[in-house]
Amino acid sequence: MPPLFLASTSRYRRELLARLGWPFEAIAPGVAEAQWPGETPLAHCLRLAREKAQAVAEQHPEAVVIGSDQVLDLDGEAISKPGDFATALAQLQRCRGRTLICHTALCVLAGSQAAVESVPTEIVYRDLPDADLIAYLERERPFDAAGAVKVETAGIKLLARVRSDDPTALIGLPLIRLCELLAPHGYR
C-alpha cells in the first residue's frame, strides 16, 4: 500500500481516521480557507478539500492523500467555525428552529487520480431559549466546530434531528465513503 497522508490539522479528523487502523501521517496543508465571492457553500468545501489534498500531494507524490473540508449551509450562506463565544451564540440564535445542510467534502488523491465528493447531512436545530444556548457554550466551548455544535458532546441536545448516510460526516470525515474511495488503492 502507498503511504497515506491526511491533509489536515483537525484533531477530529485525525481521531476519525485513526479508527480505521491504517498508519498515516497528518500534515497541515497550508491552504487559505477564505470563501470566494459568489461561491456556494458546497462549491467552497469541495474546492478546499481538493486544494488541501493537492498541497500535501505536491510534497508526497507517491502517497495517497486525503483532503476534507466542512461547512454548514444556511439557505445558501456558509456558517463556519465561530472562533469565539459571541460569534458562536449569534450562530446558534440564527440556526435555532431551522434546518441546515452540513456539507462534508472529501478528496482522495493518488497520483493524477482524484475523487472529490461531498456527503451531506441534514441538521434540524431545536428552538431553544438563549439560556440553554449560553449554558451549552459555557460548558463545551465549541468555537472550533462549524455552527458551534459538536454532536459527539452535549451539542446533540441542541438538535431535533440529524439525517445522513454516514454518521461520521458530521464530525468531519465521512469514514464510510472514505473506505470506498481508498479500497482501490489497497486500503481495505
N, C-alpha and C positions, 0 to 999 in steps of 0.2 A: 504494500500500500504506500502511496506517496505521503510525504509529511502533510499534516493537517494544521492549518492556522485559522484562528478566529480573529478577524479584523475588528476588534472591539476592546474598549476599556471597561465595559459594563460588567460588574461583578455578577449581575443576574444572568447575563448570557454565559459567562464562564461557568457558573454553577449549573446551569441547564445543560450545557454541552458536556460537562463532566459526568452527568448522569449516564451518558451513553457508554462510558468506559474506554473510549479511544484516547490515545495520547495526542495532545495538541498543545500548541503554544498560542497565547493571546498577545496580539501586538496592537498598539494604538495606531490607527490608520492615518491620523493627522489630516482629516478631511474637514473643511469648513462646512458647517451644517445649516447655514442660512437658507431659507426658502427663497426661491427666485420669484420675482414679480409675476403674477398670473399663474404660478404653478399650483396645481391642485395638491391637497394633502397626499393622495395616493401617488401621484407622479413624483412628488417630493421624496417620499420614503423609498420608492423604487430606485430613484436616481442615487440616493445616498447609499443604499445597500450595495449597488454596483460600484460606486466610486470608492467605497471603503474596501471592498474586495480587490479592486484593481490596484489601489495604493499599496496594499500588502503584497499582492502578486508580483508587482514590479521588483520588490526586494527578494521574493522567493518564487521564481518562475517554475520551479519543479514541483511546487506544492499544490494542494487543493486548499482554496481559501474560501472561508465563509464570511460574508458581509451581511449585516442586518440593520434595519432601522425601524422605528416605530413612531407613529403619530396618530393622535385622536382627531377624528373628523367631526366637527360640529357644524352641520349644514354647509359644508364646503370650506370651513375655516379650520386651520390646523391649530390644535391645542397641544402644546409640548410640555416639557418639564418646567415647573413653575420656578424653581430655584430659591424661593423664599416664602415665608408664611403668608404675607399679604396677597401675593400673586396666586398662591395655592387656594386661599379662601375665595378669591374672586372667581377662579376657575370652577370650584365646586358649586358656588352660588349660580353660575351660568348653566351648569350641567344638571342641576337637580331637576328631577321630573322629566328629563329629556332622554332621548335615545341617540347614542353616538356610535360611530363605527371606529374601531381601532384597527388601523392598517399596520400589519407587521410584515415588512418586506424582507425577503431572503434572497441572497445571491450566492450561488456556489460556482466558483470559478476555478477551472483546471485547464491550464494552457490557454488555448484560444476558445475553449468551450465555456460558455456562461449560461447558467439557468437563473433567471430572475423572476420571482413570483411574489405575490402578496397573499397572506392568509388573513381574511377579515374576521373580526369579532364584533358582534353587536352587543353593546352595553347599555342597559337601561338603568339610569340613576333613580334612586328613591327621592321623594320630595321631602327632605329633612330640614328641620329648623337650623338656623345658624349655630345655636348652642351645640348641637350634635356634630356639626362640621368642625367647629372650633375644637371641641374635645378630641375628635379624631386627629386633627392636625397637631395638636399639642402632644398627644401620645405617640403618634407614629412618625411625625416629621417627614412626610413622603415627598420632599421637594425635588427628588431626583427621578420621580416617576411621572410619565405623561399623564396629565389631568389630575395629578396628586392622589391617585388611587392605586394602592397595591392590593390586589386580590389575594395574595399569599399571606396577608396580615389582616388587621382589623378593617382594612378598606372594603372588604367584602360586605360589611354591614351597610355601606353606602349604596349598594346596588340591589335592584329588584330582580334583574335577570342578566345572564351572560349566555350568548349563543355563539358557538364556534365549532369547527371541525377539529380543532387542535387546541386543547386547554392551555398548552404551554405558550401559545402565540401571545396571549395577553401579558405574560410575564416578560416576553422579549425575544424569544427564539422558538419558532414553531418546530418542535422536535419530530413530530410525525412526518411532516413534509420534508424536513431536512434529511431524515433517514432515507426517504425515497430518492432524493437528489444525490445523496452520497453513495448509494448502492452501486451504481455503475463504475465507481472509482475504487471499489474493493472494500468499502466500509459497510459491513453487514453485521 
